[in-house]
Amino acid sequence: MTQTTVGAPAPGTAGTSDTGAVPAPRATTFAKALNAALADAMEADSAVLMFGEDVGPLGGVFRITDGLTARFGEERCFDTPLAEAGIMGMAVGMAMNGMKPVVEMQFDAFAYPAFEQVVSHVAKMPNRTKGKVRLPIVIRIPYAGGIGGVEHHCDSSEAYYAHTPGLTVLAPATVRDAYFMLREAIASPDPVVFLEPKKLYWSKEEVDLAELRRTFDGGQAPRRIGRAVVARPGTDATLISYGPSVPTALAAAAAAAEEGRSIEVIDLRSIVPFDDETVCASVRRTGRAVVVAEAPGFASVASEIVARVQERCFHSLAAPVLRVTGFDIPYPSPKLEHFYLPSVDRILDAVDALQWEDRP
Amino acid sequence: MSTATNKGRGSLMGGAPGGAPSAAHALLPSDEPVQLVDQHGHPTDDERYPLPDGERLLGAYGRLVTGRRINDQANALVRQGRLAVYPSSHGQEACQVAAAVVLGGEDWLFPTYRDTVAVITRGVDPLEVLTLLRGDWHAGYDPYEHRVATQATPLATQLLHAVGVAHAAKLRGEPTVVLAMCGDGATSEGDFHEALNFAAVFHVPVVFFIQNNEFAISVPLKNQTVAPSLAHKAIGYGMPGERVDGNDLAALLAVLGAAVDRARDGGGPSLVEAHTYRMQAHTNADDATRYRSADDVERWVPRDPIARMRTYLRTLDLLTDEGERALADDADAIAAAIRKGLNTEVDVNPAELFEYVYTEKTSQLREQAALLREELARDADAAAAGTDGSIEGGRR
């Protein structure tokens, strides 16, 4: 990232953000970017609250809320009783009464007790009341696999939420997007399910968090909700992906380049609203597409994307749109998960199967 | 059961039943429900809570009369096909009225689908309340206008919303108290447990008010719990529980009023169980004869909340012939307004289907709204042309 701020860091102060000097971009983890986004949002708006299980003094099991209780007090970042429906239901009431709650579901598969609150109330209340009641709630969910997690710690649950009208469903894949998308989610008047790919928590990019904050607070961050992005340009085929599968798709595109194929990678970022325009523009250019996602393929977000692309791009397609997804099985145990997860090889095999021999 | 053991101060008045000294014991409800006016209209010697004054009772009695009329009018409108369904609170009007009138303007009420009379008593326009049951939209009133949440159809989920509203008010230092209603069946739901526990742990000003009307559709209370009473569940969360005669308006005003005062003074949440009875079927779609006898229902007729309060007020000369006529006229006027409103067709607007799903319509919803708009335009054109809208081959 290019440093665009004025002034040079004073000697010996580079990397310290609170001295007034401008730090250089530095290797920043996805987790730290989320942590900074929460802190900056809480700093900017006293209505923003953070609560859930172990998010207080511990800072969350993934440390995403690290330091927030110490900085903002236990009224604004606090532990709740261990009950997900309770967390979600209380968030509904708080949002009805002027607050902007951010709640953490500790793991994807631990969020299910809250499902009724999410589906029956979080998603429907604004519609029921014709917009009189807005629910600016962010539901943060450490999400998906690839970390060797034991049972109930690695579900890809996006389809449940994406199938529920009223919810915005986001899944960032980069450190910068982690920051900007969480800030945008918290600022949204609509409820957002914010899926944080666990395996990306420790991924790093060179970013300057202070600059990201200034960019967002200054209204300069381009909108990301509902906006997919071309993560890697290419001309021969499009890989459509989101969240934890984006790095895998990028690795596959890099490998394909060595074989002489130019593969474009789309990072959806926003599952709902879905960016038909960016996705279809890419597929119309390349004429071939593979959707890559970790979740089981049957009745999945990947299936929806395939349907949408063929409905809109039929005459541009040189081959059927394929999917590389998880198998239709419960998420496997740690020693078996690598057989399940979409891999570079499996993606390349799917790309190979895009009927290249039929090219006119 | 000895009355000597239950006559101390009420648990919501800061005392322990029977004067027991332990803090834990102080959370327990009394052995017998609080009753201040018996079913014959006579004041009791129950001194746990003060009897509300005559003016307060007279004012609330008027709402009882109106509430009964609303229930009966709504039932009639279902039979006439003007309402899709109506879960009546006939026989439970004292609970309905008390839940609304003990609250101030800064407070919130969280009602269920059976609490239409409470919502109207709080001040919401009856026609806006009945929008839901008429089928025009899933809710018809602005919850912020009278601080009344939408009526909850899933059981006990709204109790957590009540906790959240109270929690937000507490964080801002506002004096708001939230009264959250549910039925006996809802106490079996997980959200009931989570709501009471959250309220107690965060020490927020919520009064949980159970109308125990003995049935969850067809299932009697004994199939829901074997606890000594539903109010006994309170001690498990570290909050006081109280039992009250749910057909005694005076007792309800006293007990719920004490619970609200306690919450407003920083005393935290409490649980009040009202013993009442659902005199009619669950809804008009239900057949109560399949699970209870006419004799069972008949036993509750003499305990009617309106009759006893009328006797009490007439005995004290607080209620006169003239006053009764005025109340009847008021009830007639409300019933007439409901009839008139529900007999007027409302134009539902299909374009609204897409308006409130998100603050800003997604591109997909814009496409779907356009699709429906085009269909309707074709239908309108066809109607204008006097055809059925189909073209050659039968396709529209």
Interface residues (C-beta under 8 A of the other chain):
Chain A: L49 E75 T80 P81 A83 A85 G86 M88 G89 M90 A91 V92 G93 M94 A95 M96 N97 G98 M99 P101 P113 E116 Q117 S120 H121 K124 M125 P126 N127 R128 T129 K130 G131 K132 V133 R134 P165 G166 T168 S188 P189 D190 G226 V272 P273 F274 D276 E277
Chain B: W137 H138 A139 D142 P143 Y144 A149 T150 P154 T157 L159 L160 H161 A162 V163 G164 V165 A166 H167 A168 A169 L171 R172 G190 D191 E194 A195 N197 F198 V201 E352 E355 Y356 V357 Y358 T359 T362 S363 Q364
